[in-house]
Amino acid sequence: MPAYMIADITITDPDTYADYRAQVPAIIEQFGGKYLARGGEVFVGEGNWQPGRVVIAEFPDMATAKAFYNGPEYAPVKAIRQRASTGNVVIVEGA
């Protein structure tokens, strides 16, 4: 069953974040992941959520998504993102 990593990011340092954006796609691909959304237009249908940059990546399963997020391959790149932005990241199992 696929798993989806959903991130709502507010970029605080665009130059540093550009370095993150350049590096992360190859690592996601290495774990069998693919982008479904990557910073496109957002429409808020209900509520008061005002998301920043929304990113959705699909992975083959929850174990693989967690291995990506917690793995040594992503750790240095995740640190770049954390220096250059604030936000929330969740991983949800698909139906």
Secondary structure per residue as TSV (DSSP state, phi and psi in degrees):
chain	resnum	aa	ss	phi	psi
A	1	M	-	360.0	129.7
A	2	P	-	-65.7	160.5
A	3	A	E	-130.1	148.7
A	4	Y	E	-122.7	126.4
A	5	M	E	-94.1	123.8
A	6	I	E	-119.7	126.4
A	7	A	E	-125.0	137.4
A	8	D	E	-118.6	108.7
A	9	I	E	-119.9	137.6
A	10	T	E	-112.3	114.7
A	11	I	E	-79.1	127.4
A	12	T	S	-108.2	-19.3
A	13	D	-	-138.5	88.9
A	14	P	H	-58.3	-37.1
A	15	D	H	-65.3	-45.2
A	16	T	H	-67.9	-40.0
A	17	Y	H	-62.8	-33.0
A	18	A	H	-59.8	-35.7
A	19	D	H	-63.9	-43.4
A	20	Y	H	-59.6	-49.9
A	21	R	H	-59.4	-32.0
A	22	A	H	-73.0	-30.4
A	23	Q	H	-93.2	-33.0
A	24	V	H	-70.4	-33.1
A	25	P	H	-56.9	-40.2
A	26	A	H	-64.8	-34.9
A	27	I	H	-72.9	-41.6
A	28	I	H	-59.3	-45.0
A	29	E	H	-62.0	-38.5
A	30	Q	H	-57.5	-31.1
A	31	F	T	-96.0	16.8
A	32	G	T	76.1	15.4
A	33	G	-	-91.7	163.3
A	34	K	E	-149.3	150.0
A	35	Y	E	-77.9	136.6
A	36	L	E	-106.0	-30.4
A	37	A	E	-148.4	143.3
A	38	R	E	-150.2	75.9
A	39	G	S	80.7	21.6
A	40	G	-	-78.4	-176.1
A	41	E	-	-61.9	141.2
A	42	V	-	-119.4	136.0
A	43	F	-	-116.1	124.3
A	44	V	-	-95.7	110.9
A	45	G	-	-83.4	-33.1
A	46	E	S	-148.8	156.4
A	47	G	S	82.0	-171.7
A	48	N	S	-116.8	17.4
A	49	W	-	-66.2	126.9
A	50	Q	-	-119.7	79.4
A	51	P	-	-65.8	153.2
A	52	G	S	-87.3	-115.7
A	53	R	E	-89.1	115.0
A	54	V	E	-98.0	128.9
A	55	V	E	-126.2	132.5
A	56	I	E	-126.7	124.8
A	57	A	E	-123.5	137.8
A	58	E	E	-101.4	135.8
A	59	F	E	-121.4	159.9
A	60	P	S	-58.8	-33.1
A	61	D	S	-164.5	172.1
A	62	M	H	-62.6	-41.2
A	63	A	H	-60.7	-40.9
A	64	T	H	-69.7	-40.4
A	65	A	H	-61.7	-43.5
A	66	K	H	-66.7	-37.7
A	67	A	H	-63.3	-39.3
A	68	F	H	-61.2	-54.7
A	69	Y	H	-63.7	-38.3
A	70	N	H	-96.9	-1.6
A	71	G	S	-81.2	162.1
A	72	P	T	-67.7	-23.0
A	73	E	T	-67.1	-39.1
A	74	Y	T	-89.1	-22.5
A	75	A	H	-51.2	-50.7
A	76	P	H	-68.4	-30.6
A	77	V	H	-75.5	-39.3
A	78	K	H	-59.6	-38.8
A	79	A	H	-61.8	-37.0
A	80	I	H	-62.8	-47.3
A	81	R	H	-59.4	-43.0
A	82	Q	H	-66.9	-29.9
A	83	R	H	-74.4	-29.4
A	84	A	H	-102.6	0.1
A	85	S	E	-160.1	169.2
A	86	T	E	-124.1	162.9
A	87	G	E	160.2	-167.9
A	88	N	E	-129.6	142.9
A	89	V	E	-132.9	129.3
A	90	V	E	-129.9	156.1
A	91	I	E	-123.3	127.7
A	92	V	E	-125.8	138.4
A	93	E	E	-75.5	137.8
A	94	G	-	-78.6	171.3
A	95	A	-	-88.4	360.0
